[in-house]
Amino acid sequence: MSIPKVCGIETEYGITMPKTADANPITASSMLINAFVNEISGKVGWDFEDEAPGHDARGFNLEGSLPPEVETHLVNTVLTNGARFYVDHAHPEYSSPECLNPKEAVLYDKAGELVLRKAMSAAKRALPNEQEIVVYKNNSDRKGNSYGCHENYIMDRQVPFNKIAKQVTPFFVTRQIFCGSGKVGSEFQNIAKWEVPFQISQRADFFEEVVGLETTLKRPIVNTRDEPHADATRYRRLHVILGDANMSQFSSYLKLGTTALVLSMIEDSFLDEADLAIEDPVGSLRKVSWDLSLSTQLSRVSGGSISALDLQWEFLRLAQKYAIQRGTEVIGGDEFGEEILLNWEETLQALEADPMSLADRLDWVAKYQLVLGYMDRHGLEWDDPKLAAIDLQYHDIRPEKSLFYRLGIRSIWSDSEAELATHSPPRGTRAYFRGKCLEKYPRNVAAANWDSIIFDLGRDPLRRVPMMDPLRGTAKHVDELIDRCDTAQELLDALGT
């Protein structure tokens, strides 16, 4: 039986210091986050004890995989909304708190953008000589480096990983037609610029394997990292690394909602007899991204061929049957499930009839239309460097600088709702307990991570409070408790009883 799809998004942001020659991105990222935490209540450290990035879902561990060594000059902190804000692979990364449904996850991803805006402003106040740090919500620096936007979904540990990988791969290869962020040109080796003037996905060029453990080299379509950050006897966390970072809330919403539905179907063995597998998933991933007509045929394992759009139609029809037979309570309730299915269907219909009609919803379409208009007005060719600059400016998260914010793209959450989410945690997951403890007892929280909080009451030993179930520690469970406990000592005493 499928379990609730608690989910979240980790976003690595591109970073530059435009007025500083040869700026080090690690140093810039550290300065950015330090400036932000210094202007709020201060830093609560991240607890690395339970992290094991070398654990592989296929049943083995990467030799020598230990919790990462903490470098004191790098920032790794926890926010009162339950999120993690830190430096990762030379980028500032915001990892949203655990959310009860995909729509809520979009809200907390949007809140992350506001956190980064505040961090930029704080850094500008702290830096001398009008220097500034600028971040972009994109996936490539055009120097051969790609940085990720990772999704996370809780799944039932009893579902075999090989089954998950097999059944989700064709969905991952083709879902980019509505959740790709669009890109001018290609960074795939040995391909002429004129062959791919514009493509659907920013990340597709950088994947080399179907299944694997890596996230920065030999990137796999299905990542095998086995860190549930929860009770490992009950839960699996599917760590999805191939998605683009979306400026459009609608693209992000469809990405999360449809994926949660497909994973629920896999858990309930609803896809076991479906004919969905395709040959050469890695090559197909690039073919789909490079094909703006959405007509390129992918070879099916069973024989014959199918387009990415038609394969998405097959997934949708199965999801509609699943919703009728099983319901969609696990992705937020039937009302939310119906909404996802309706938007999925309307989007596929529009892609079939006229993709440009989705310029108010989908990132890749909006960017493509923007670039075409600029080329037409200025008589440019596809190899003009101004087009790459426009591509980048689309992803600037500052409203006054960003081209995205000039296009009137449909929103799901308002800025005021996202602003509240920058400091208030989701109410329906354990993130609520984490965030509220940080808010009420900040001087007594020594460190935290996804599945525990460590309290320091001023004397040894430190006290660890485990949070192994993502659906415990919600507002319903702990609101009254936190309200009546004025001190961390009172809270721990109450938890002890």
Buried (B, 14 or more C-beta within 10 A) or exposed (E): EBBBBBBBBBBBBBBBBEEBEEBEBBBBBBBBBBBBBEBBEEBBBBBBEBBBBBBBBEEEEEEEBEEBEEEEEBBBBBBBBBBBBBBBBBBBBBBBBBBBBBBBBBBBBBBBBBBBBBBBBBBBEBBEEEBBBBBBBBBBBBEEBBBBBBBBBBBBBEBEBEBBBBBBBBBBBBBBBBBBBBBBBBBBEEBEEEEBBBBBBBBBBBBEBBBBBBBEEEBBBBBBBBBBBBEBEBBBBBBBBBBBBBBBBBBBBBBBBBBBBBBBBBBBEBBEEBEBEBEEBBBBBBBBBBBBEBEBBBBBEEEEEBBBBBBBBBBBEBBBEBBEEBBBEBBBBEEBBEBBBEBBBEBBEBBEEEBEEBBBBBBBBBBBBBBEEBBEEEEBEBEBEEBBEBBBBBBBBBEEEBBBBEBEBBBBBEEEEBBBBBBBBBBBBBBBBBBBBBBBBBEBBBBBBBBBBBBBBEEEEEBBBEBBBBBBBBBEEBBEBBEEBEEBBBBBEEEEE
